[in-house]
Amino acid sequence: MLILTFALGGQGASAQSPKPSAGGVAGLGAQPGQMTGNEITPQQQRAVERGLAFLASRQTREGAFGGGGGVYGRHAGITALGGLAFMSAGNLPGRGRYGDNVQKCLDFILGAVQPTGLISSDQSHGAMYGHGFAALFLAEVYGMTGDDAIKDKLQKAITLIIKVQNKEGGWRYQPAPLDADISVTIAQVMALRAARDAGIKVPKDTIDAAVAYVRRCQNKDGGFNYVAGQGGGGSGFARSGAGVSALYYAGVFEGDDLKRGLDYLMKFVPGKGKGDATADGHYFYGHYYTVQAMFLAGGDYWAQWYPAIRDQLIARQNSQGGWNDGIGEDYATAMALIILQMPNRYLPVFHGKGPGS
């Protein structure tokens, strides 16, 4: 099994924050991520300010993030996460304290779009991972700015995702319709959701097939396998966060599969005993998707989860203002900042209904 461990306050100009749509698990009676009154604290604000400054210091002249060379240097996916971290603080290309950093991310990613539509820089690890994050970033920027210079390349990137979906309904590491796993599939579903929100056409059949694949990955305990069917690796924290989020972003807002998935994830509330995922090898990846699942579920799920992960991330911040992970500080810091800034509610993808709706 391999899950790439890829694994929102605002600084600068505020981006328009769309109003959340009603939704969530049936019976919760709450909007996605409804304010709980204890989300943003002075400690959180200081951690975000330090983290954004540290992240900005890590960006290369050409706009890339990744760091450390190897397969994670000059990485389109990590660069996209860095851009989303700045956007989560209210920055847009050329607008806000970190607007120039967002612009540099955008320029780098647009330059990484190949004739096939694949977004891949010189270094990559499982091309479709980075492609999914990069396509999501382009869709968010396009949706919030309407910049026509982005539209053509975004369309190519989305067309590629649709084209390489496999017969099971999922995606895997390379841009070819072969096998599939839950971790690559969520990256593509989220990009499709953001693209459709921005006005890019996404076939309903593509989303229906993805939902069917994700549901085949779910186990009786509510958790999710890495791949569908027997021998899929068993339930785990990170892949289950991906599975529940994939259902939400595909437009599934009610049902037993969601509730069972959310209840499984609640075994891993940060700081709550042996279910805590602090030592999980996919810590940031798992929390990146799980906090989104809890935000979209709303109600008690969000009210319990966000303060716990917020406080844990603040405690894990290093002396320089970043976060550490085996993939590198750029990746970990971008992920931590997106999670911490969820209460800002700036990124459109976190609101409303998914592409299958």
Number of C-alpha atoms within 10 A of each C-alpha: 8 8 19 17 18 24 22 24 23 23 19 17 17 18 21 12 14 14 11 17 12 16 23 26 24 14 9 13 13 18 20 24 28 18 16 16 8 9 17 18 14 9 13 20 17 14 22 28 17 17 23 23 15 18 25 19 11 18 20 15 10 11 22 28 31 27 20 13 11 13 15 22 21 25 29 34 32 31 31 28 28 33 34 29 28 32 32 28 30 28 27 28 20 14 18 21 17 23 21 18 28 28 19 21 31 24 16 22 27 20 14 20 21 14 10 12 21 25 30 25 23 12 17 22 16 17 21 26 28 30 34 27 25 34 34 29 28 28 31 23 26 20 22 17 14 14 10 10 10 18 20 10 24 26 18 18 29 25 18 18 27 19 13 18 23 19 14 18 22 31 31 25 21 18 20 16 18 15 16 23 25 27 30 25 27 29 25 28 30 25 28 32 27 29 28 20 21 21 13 18 14 18 13 13 12 20 25 16 17 28 24 14 25 27 19 16 25 27 20 10 12 21 25 30 27 27 24 22 14 11 9 16 15 18 19 18 26 28 29 29 29 27 32 32 30 28 26 29 30 25 19 22 21 16 11 11 21 24 18 18 23 24 15 19 24 19 15 20 21 23 14 12 10 11 14 15 22 17 7 13 16 20 18 27 25 24 25 22 25 29 24 24 31 26 28 31 30 25 22 15 22 23 19 16 19 26 20 15 19 24 16 14 21 19 11 14 19 16 8 10 19 25 25 16 17 10 19 19 21 29 31 26 27 30 25 29 30 25 24 29 26 23 20 18 24 25 27 22 23 23 24 21 21 24 26 23 14
